[in-house]
């Protein structure tokens, strides 16, 4: 059996592989974020009171046995405590809910990526095709994160915040199969 393995780790932030990579928290529907999860140092130049660093990582392997291609993958969303921060005395549970929604958006896109990879039919250019699927999904994730902050003005418009929380929760339910 000829085995070709590829591992690709794709993260939101463009930070080098460090100890921070080892300290990541997977998304879970049974555990939401708490302020104690935010262990980073606030950025002095930022206007906002909290920042969530989350992303989607995936790895895959391709093997060929008797000319048959076997494709396996793992996709996860993570929260990075050391890169996430808040300003003490300036936050509350409402702000924490906003930060949780950012993490939920990353989980949603992990599920979307799982669905797309599961349903894809690959040619011999599988690595390039996987890259296209990942990059499209990652761009959509970034765009949604930005839209969320723009439309809620970083949580300042409560009506929009509630609409976003409901929308993301519904999307997570609709992609439950790819959890």
C-alpha positions, -999 to 999 in steps of 0.1 A, spaced: 0 0 0 14 33 -10 5 59 16 7 96 9 -1 118 39 -5 154 40 -12 175 71 -24 210 67 -31 232 97 -51 263 88 -57 289 115 -74 323 116 -43 342 128 -10 343 110 11 334 140 40 309 139 37 275 155 45 281 192 33 271 226 2 291 219 -8 264 194 -7 238 222 -31 258 243 -63 257 224 -98 249 234 -121 230 211 -156 242 206 -182 223 226 -220 227 227 -218 217 264 -194 245 274 -195 281 266 -167 307 271 -160 323 305 -139 353 311 -113 331 327 -107 315 293 -94 349 280 -58 349 291 -42 372 266 -30 408 272 -53 435 258 -39 454 228 -33 490 238 -44 504 205 -77 487 202 -109 505 210 -130 475 220 -131 458 254 -126 421 244 -112 400 216 -118 364 207 -92 346 187 -107 314 172 -103 295 140 -107 263 120 -79 237 117 -80 206 95 -58 178 85 -62 151 59 -46 120 45 -48 104 12 -39 67 6 -40 45 -25 -46 8 -22 -50 -12 -54 -55 20 -73 -84 31 -51 -81 65 -34 -90 68 2 -94 103 17 -98 110 54 -99 143 72 -104 159 106 -118 194 110 -121 213 143 -127 248 155 -106 262 184 -105 291 208 -70 304 216 -69 316 253 -35 332 252 -45 352 221 -79 362 234 -83 390 259 -106 414 277 -103 447 297 -112 440 334 -140 462 347 -153 470 312 -170 438 303 -202 419 313 -222 388 304 -236 405 273 -201 412 259 -192 376 267 -222 365 246 -209 385 217 -175 368 220 -191 334 222 -209 342 189 -175 348 173 -164 313 185 -198 299 173 -192 314 138 -158 295 137 -176 263 146 -202 269 120 -175 272 93 -158 241 106 -191 222 100 -194 238 65 -159 227 57 -167 192 68 -198 191 47 -180 204 16 -151 180 20 -175 151 26 -195 159 -5 -166 167 -29 -155 144 -57 -118 148 -62 -96 144 -92 -59 136 -93 -54 173 -84 -69 166 -49 -44 188 -30 -53 218 -50 -90 211 -49 -89 207 -11 -70 240 -9 -97 258 -29 -124 244 -7 -106 254 25 -98 289 12 -133 296 1 -147 284 35 -121 304 54 -129 336 34 -166 331 41 -158 327 78 -137 359 79 -164 377 60 -191 366 84 -170 375 115 -165 410 100 -202 414 91 -212 403 126 -190 431 141 -201 457 115 -238 450 118 -237 449 156 -211 477 159 -191 454 180 -221 444 202 -234 480 206 -267 474 187 -285 449 209 -313 442 184 -288 432 157 -268 412 183 -299 392 191 -307 386 154 -271 374 148 -271 351 179 -304 335 166 -291 332 131 -258 316 141 -276 292 164 -300 282 136 -271 277 112 -254 255 138 -285 234 141 -288 231 103 -252 218 101 -256 195 131 -249 164 110 -213 177 104 -206 184 141 
